[in-house]
Amino acid sequence: MSDPNPQAAAPPPHPRVVAFLCNWCSYTASDLAGTARIRYSPHARIIRVMCSGRVDPTFILKAFALGADGVMIAGCHPGDCHYVEQNYKTIRRYQMLKYYLERMGIESDRLRLVWASAAEGQHLAESIDLFVADVSRQARSPWTANWEKNGQRAEALEAIAAEHAEALEVLP
């Protein structure tokens, strides 16, 4: 028997990619790419953050929970961070997230970390295109289908955020 509403079951034709870009380098690189008329995939939704070190792991989890097929974090090159050592924190969080995403049923290659300085508009555009293409070759993210739509999604994310904050607490 066929599905009475085939359009409801059809996935969108493009992947949904969220890109968190550092204000000082990567976002400026995306601006440079735009002013230089360097095209990159329109399927990446860019969110500007002050620093890649400011991207909390719960932001990544929430993006996946709300339907993202891939998430990119882009920041200053290690050693060139405007906030001194924050991109080293990004590296640690990235490794931790890849580990936990695998255990949560999300392929770790759906998360990517890219370094792009303000002068690397071409590099950032190529990185975005490559990531969108890689995510396009995969099936849609199965994670959102695993969440019940009865309000538990938000509660679960809040619990993860509280647990993360507790884990980062510095004890005297």
KASULHU-V386850 format. One line per field, one symbol per residue. phi: phi as a letter, one per 30 degrees, with the letter a starting at -180 (. if undefined). burial: b if it has 9 or more other ideal C-beta (glycine too) atoms within 8 Angstrom, else e. A space follows every 50 residues. Layout:
BEGIN
phi=???
burial=???
END
This chain:
BEGIN
phi=.dddbddddddedbdcccbccdedcdddddddddddhddbeddcccbdbd adddddedddddeddcjdcabccbaddejcddcibddddddddddddedd dedcjcddddcbcbcbddccddddddddeddddddddcdeddddddcdcc jdeddddddddddddddddcdd
burial=eeeeeeeeeeeeeebbbbbbbbbbbbbbbbbbbbeeebebbebbeeeebe bbbebebbbbbbbbbeebbbbbbbbbbbebbeeeebbbbbbebbebbbbb bbeeebebebbbbbbbbeebbbbbbbbbbebbbbbeebeebbbbeebeee eebeebbeebbeebeeeeeeee
END
